[in-house]
Amino acid sequence: MGKIYNFGLVINTSKKKGFIQLYFNGQLATLIDPNTQLKTQKLAGNFFPGRADPKFGLYDGENFQLCDSYIYDVVIGTKLADIAGVVGIKA
């Protein structure tokens, strides 16, 4: 409660060379590949298999009763520099 977190997603939608990267509070996060269990900062995969309208929100399925968090400053770009200011990184 009362904290602000910054997230940035870099998504390459190539079917053959696609990947995703996550920035958390200005730092590139380390992820665990679900297939190999290896740690990586660039998770390979197909991250755009079809139509997907961007959706932003907080979800808790059937337990959702109250949302006291907000998502703001959503920036979508085609270069890392496009999101650098919001995410808190140097591009």
C-alpha positions, 0 to 999 in steps of 0.5 A: 500500500502506498508504493509505486512500482515501474514496469516496462515490457519489451516484446519482440513479436517475431514468430521465429526470434521473438522474446520478452524482457521485463524491467522492474523499477529501472532494472532489467529483471531475470526470468526463469525459462519454463522449458529449461529452468535456466535464468535469462533476461531475454525469454524466447518465445512467440508472444503474439500468436494472434489478435490481442488488444492491449489490456491493462489492469489488475486481475484476481478472478473470482476473488476480486472485490476491491481494487485500490491500485492504479495503472497509469503512464502506459506508454507503447512504442517501437524502440526502447527509448520510447519507454525509457522515461516512464520505466526509469532506464537509460536507452 
